[in-house]
């Protein structure tokens, strides 16, 4: 009996809930077997109802009947487990929606950029056409480097002459200006070149202003009588004109005679000189500034000017947009291109593909550049058919 009492006291003094979960089954088995053995030895062959009640009370004290309650909570745990995959699916759907939203936004921004480029080109054409339609500028234009007075527009017959005579006269005039050409090349700095060009343009505007009241001055710069010849050969009047240009150039290289043939030749020589000395950006700036005075712009710029400007634009910026814009500007001014234009465009296209293939140092290209170079290829093919 004392051993049974000590065993019972041991069981009572060990709190069930203080045990670790994995020791509970073993604890159940040992305690239950001890208690039942002690009761069986005490109760004998037949146990009374009071003793059975005491055994039931003991089992309730050991929480054996309450143990299954922990299993009843498992469904809620399963529900939490099932909720976790649902939350992951919802998160995945949200991520996909966010990704598709970003892709759609990038596509809309790309379309907006394309539309902006198209609008810029339209505005460029509109400005060029408007400059020809307007009889006078809306504001007093400024000089390229200084201030230039309001222009006086004179009609020139240079475009009405046959192309062969015009080209021959330009070639002969260029040769006659050899002394002035050497003078431009001898100028040590780009600043002196721009000063020479500025003084030349000022002289032209002064003569053009005097031509309003003096028919002789008007004839000396616009050469209407010489260009009125309907023949297709160089005449004596052309020869006399060339001899006069040569004599003036040799006597005063810094102040050659100015007319519709000499002015574009001198302008192109100054632009080429600036480009050769590494000041292509300055040359490009002077060319763009010249557009503010449409009268001088139309006289100075010819096929050779646009050829030189496309070459300068590519060498200094490698921007196909600028090259393509210059090509459209050239066509808008009535110049379709020559052999020099063909070789310049061909060189630009070859260098572009060479840089894309990694054979040269390459800037960053865009899809628009690919579209522009394809457009230049078509223009090159058209020009090749025209030159055949």
C-alpha positions in Angstrom: 0.0 0.0 0.0 2.7 2.6 0.7 4.3 1.9 -2.7 0.9 2.5 -4.4 0.5 5.8 -2.5 4.0 7.0 -3.4 3.3 6.1 -7.0 0.0 8.1 -6.9 1.8 11.0 -5.3 4.5 11.0 -8.0 1.8 11.1 -10.7 0.0 14.0 -9.0 3.2 16.0 -8.5 4.1 15.8 -12.3 2.0 18.4 -14.2 0.8 17.0 -17.5 0.9 20.2 -19.5 4.5 20.9 -18.4 5.8 17.9 -20.5 7.0 18.2 -24.0 4.6 17.1 -26.8 6.7 14.1 -27.9 6.8 12.7 -24.3 3.1 12.7 -23.8 2.2 9.3 -25.3 4.9 7.6 -23.3 3.8 9.4 -20.2 0.2 8.3 -20.8 1.2 4.7 -21.2 3.4 4.5 -18.1 1.1 6.4 -15.7 -2.0 4.6 -16.9 -0.4 1.1 -16.5 0.9 2.0 -13.0 -2.5 3.3 -11.9 -4.4 0.4 -13.3 -2.0 -2.2 -11.8 -2.3 -0.5 -8.4 -6.1 -0.4 -8.6 -6.3 -4.0 -9.8 -4.2 -5.2 -6.9 -6.3 -3.1 -4.5 -9.7 -3.9 -5.9 -9.1 -7.6 -6.3 -11.1 -9.7 -8.7 -14.2 -7.5 -8.7 -14.0 -3.7 -8.4 -16.8 -1.7 -6.8 -18.6 1.2 -8.6 -16.9 3.8 -6.3 -13.5 2.5 -7.4 -14.4 2.7 -11.0 -15.5 6.3 -10.6 -12.2 7.0 -8.9 -10.4 5.5 -12.0 -12.5 7.6 -14.4 -11.7 10.7 -12.3 -8.0 9.9 -12.6 -8.2 9.5 -16.3 -10.0 12.9 -16.6 -7.3 14.5 -14.5 -4.7 13.1 -16.9 -6.5 14.9 -19.9 -6.7 11.7 -21.9 -10.2 12.6 -23.0 -9.2 16.1 -24.0 -6.3 15.0 -26.2 -8.3 14.6 -29.4 -9.2 18.3 -29.1 -5.8 19.1 -30.5 -6.6 17.0 -33.6 -9.9 19.0 -34.1 -7.8 22.1 -34.8 -6.0 20.5 -37.7 -8.7 21.4 -40.2 -8.1 25.1 -39.5 -4.4 24.5 -40.1 -5.2 22.8 -43.4 -7.3 25.8 -44.3 -4.4 28.1 -43.7 -2.2 25.8 -45.8 -4.7 25.9 -48.7 -4.9 29.7 -48.4 -1.2 30.1 -48.9 -1.2 28.7 -52.5 -4.2 31.0 -53.3 -2.3 34.0 -52.0 0.7 33.0 -54.2 -1.5 32.7 -57.3 -3.0 36.1 -56.6 0.5 37.6 -56.2 1.6 36.0 -59.5 -1.5 37.4 -61.3 -0.7 40.9 -59.9 2.9 40.7 -61.1 1.9 39.7 -64.6 -0.6 42.5 -64.8 2.1 45.0 -63.7 4.5 43.6 -66.3 2.0 43.8 -69.1 1.1 47.3 -68.0 4.8 48.4 -68.2 5.2 46.8 -71.7 2.1 48.6 -72.9 3.3 51.9 -71.5 6.7 51.5 -73.2 4.9 50.8 -76.5 2.8 53.9 -76.2 5.9 56.0 -75.4 7.6 54.6 -78.5 4.7 55.6 -80.7 4.7 59.1 -79.2 8.4 59.5 -80.0 7.8 58.4 -83.6 4.9 60.8 -83.9 7.1 63.6 -82.5 9.8 62.9 -85.1 7.3 63.0 -87.9 5.9 66.3 -86.7 9.4 67.8 -86.5 10.0 66.9 -90.2 6.6 68.3 -91.2 7.4 71.5 -89.4 10.8 71.7 -91.1 9.2 71.4 -94.6 6.6 73.9 -93.7 9.2 76.5 -92.6 11.2 76.0 -95.8 8.1 76.3 -98.0 6.8 79.3 -96.0 10.2 81.1 -96.4 9.8 80.9 -100.2 6.1 82.0 -100.2 6.6 85.0 -97.9 7.6 88.1 -99.8 9.4 89.6 -96.8 10.6 88.3 -93.5 8.3 89.1 -90.5 11.2 90.4 -88.5 14.5 92.1 -89.3 16.9 89.1 -89.6 20.3 89.2 -88.1 23.6 88.5 -89.8 25.4 85.2 -89.5 28.0 86.8 -87.3 27.0 90.5 -87.2 23.8 92.4 -88.0 22.5 92.2 -91.6 20.0 94.7 -93.0 16.7 93.9 -94.6 17.2 92.1 -97.9 16.2 93.3 -101.3 15.0 90.5 -103.5 16.2 90.4 -107.1 15.2 87.9 -109.7 18.1 85.9 -111.1 18.2 84.0 -114.4 20.8 81.6 -113.2 18.3 78.7 -113.1 16.9 79.5 -116.5 20.3 78.9 -118.2 21.1 75.5 -119.6 22.7 73.2 -117.1 25.8 72.7 -119.2 26.5 76.5 -119.5 25.8 77.0 -115.8 28.2 74.2 -114.8 30.9 75.5 -117.2 30.7 79.0 -116.0 30.9 77.9 -112.3 34.0 75.8 -113.1 35.7 78.7 -115.0 34.8 81.2 -112.2 36.2 78.8 -109.6 39.5 78.7 -111.5 39.5 82.5 -111.9 39.2 82.8 -108.1 42.4 80.8 -107.4 44.2 83.8 -105.8 41.3 84.4 -103.4 41.2 80.6 -102.7 44.8 80.7 -101.8 44.2 83.6 -99.5 41.4 81.8 -97.7 43.6 78.8 -97.2 46.4 81.0 -95.8 44.3 82.4 -93.1 45.8 81.0 -89.8 42.7 80.8 -87.6 39.0 80.0 -88.0 38.1 83.4 -86.6 39.8 85.1 -89.5 38.0 82.9 -92.0 34.6 83.8 -90.4 35.6 87.5 -90.4 36.4 87.3 -94.2 33.0 85.6 -94.8 31.2 88.2 -92.8 32.8 91.1 -94.6 32.0 89.4 -97.9 28.3 89.1 -97.0 28.2 92.7 -95.9 29.7 93.8 -99.2 27.1 91.8 -101.1 24.2 93.4 -99.2 25.7 96.9 -99.8 25.9 96.2 -103.5 22.4 94.7 -103.5 21.0 97.7 -101.8 22.7 100.0 -104.3 21.3 98.0 -107.2 17.8 99.2 -106.5 18.7 102.6 -108.1 21.6 101.6 -110.3 21.0 99.3 -113.2 24.7 98.9 -113.9 25.3 97.6 -110.3 22.4 95.3 -110.7 23.8 93.9 -113.9 27.2 93.4 -112.3 26.0 91.2 -109.6 23.0 89.4 -111.2 24.5 89.1 -114.8 21.1 89.1 -116.5 22.5 90.0 -119.9 25.1 87.3 -119.8 22.7 84.7 -118.6 20.1 85.7 -121.2 22.0 83.9 -123.9 20.0 81.1 -125.3 23.0 79.3 -126.8 24.5 76.2 -125.3 28.1 77.2 -125.7 30.4 79.7 -123.9 30.3 83.0 -125.7 32.6 86.0 -125.7 30.6 87.7 -123.0 31.2 84.8 -120.7 34.9 84.9 -121.4 35.1 88.7 -120.7 33.2 88.1 -117.4 35.7 85.4 -116.3 38.7 87.5 -117.2 37.3 90.4 -115.1 36.8 88.1 -112.1 40.4 86.7 -112.4 41.9 90.2 -112.6 40.0 91.4 -109.5 41.0 88.3 -107.5 44.6 88.7 -108.4 44.7 92.4 -107.6 42.8 92.1 -104.3 42.5 88.5 -103.1 40.7 89.7 -99.9 38.1 91.6 -101.9 37.1 89.7 -105.0 34.3 90.7 -107.3 30.9 89.6 -106.0 28.1 88.2 -108.2 25.7 85.2 -108.3 28.6 83.0 -109.4 31.4 84.1 -107.1 29.4 84.4 -103.8 28.4 80.7 -103.6 32.0 79.7 -104.5 33.5 81.9 -101.8 30.9 80.6 -99.2 31.7 77.0 -100.0 35.4 77.6 -99.8 35.0 79.1 -96.3 32.8 76.2 -95.1 35.3 73.7 -96.5 38.2 75.6 -94.9 36.5 75.5 -91.5 35.7 71.8 -91.8 39.3 70.9 -92.8 40.6 72.8 -89.7 38.4 70.8 -87.4 35.7 73.4 -86.9 32.9 71.5 -88.5 30.5 72.6 -85.8 31.2 76.2 -86.5 30.6 75.6 -90.2 27.3 73.9 -89.5 26.3 76.8 -87.2 27.0 79.3 -90.0 25.0 77.3 -92.5 22.0 77.1 -90.2 22.3 80.8 -89.3 22.3 81.7 -93.0 18.7 80.4 -93.2 17.5 83.5 -91.2 18.3 85.5 -94.3 16.5 83.7 -97.1 17.9 85.9 -99.9 21.5 85.1 -99.1 20.6 81.5 -98.3 19.2 80.9 -101.8 22.2 82.5 -103.5 25.0 80.9 -101.5 23.7 77.4 -101.2 24.0 75.1 -104.2 24.6 71.4 -104.8 28.2 71.6 -103.5 27.1 73.3 -100.3 24.6 70.5 -99.4 27.2 67.9 -100.3 29.7 69.5 -97.9 27.1 70.0 -95.1 26.0 66.3 -95.3 29.6 65.2 -95.0 30.3 67.6 -92.1 27.1 66.5 -90.3 28.1 62.8 -90.5 31.7 63.3 -89.5 30.9 65.5 -86.5 27.6 64.1 -85.2 27.1 60.6 -86.8 23.4 61.5 -86.7 21.4 60.0 -89.5 18.5 62.2 -88.7 20.6 65.3 -89.5 21.9 63.8 -92.7 18.4 62.8 -93.8 17.1 66.3 -93.0 19.8 67.9 -95.1 19.0 65.6 -98.0 15.3 66.6 -97.9 16.4 70.3 -97.6 18.6 69.8 -100.7 15.8 68.3 -102.7 13.4 71.1 -101.5 15.9 73.7 -102.9 15.8 72.0 -106.3 19.0 70.0 -106.2 18.7 66.3 -106.9 22.3 65.3 -106.3 25.4 64.5 -108.3 28.3 62.0 -108.2 29.7 63.6 -105.1 26.3 63.2 -103.4 26.2 59.6 -104.4 29.7 58.8 -102.9 28.9 60.7 -99.7 25.6 58.8 -99.1 27.3 55.5 -100.0 30.2 56.2 -97.5 27.7 57.0 -94.8 25.7 53.8 -95.3 28.8 51.6 -95.4 30.2 53.2 -92.3 26.8 52.8 -90.5 26.7 49.0 -91.2 30.4 48.7 -90.3 29.8 50.2 -86.9 26.7 48.1 -86.3 28.8 45.0 -87.1 31.4 46.0 -84.6 34.2 46.7 -87.0 34.4 50.3 -86.0 33.7 52.3 -82.8 29.9 52.5 -82.6 27.6 54.9 -80.9 24.2 53.7 -79.7 21.7 53.1 -82.5 18.0 52.9 -82.4 15.3 51.4 -84.6 14.7 54.8 -86.1 18.3 54.8 -87.3 17.7 51.5 -89.1 14.6 53.0 -90.8 16.5 56.1 -91.8 19.4 54.2 -93.3 17.0 52.0 -95.3 15.4 55.3 -96.6 18.9 56.5 -97.6 19.5 53.3 -99.4 16.4 53.8 -101.5 17.4 57.4 -102.2 20.9 56.2 -103.2 19.4 53.7 -105.7 17.2 56.4 -107.1 20.2 58.8 -107.5 22.2 56.0 -109.2 19.4 55.6 -111.8 19.4 59.4 -112.4 23.1 59.6 -112.9 23.3 56.7 -115.4 
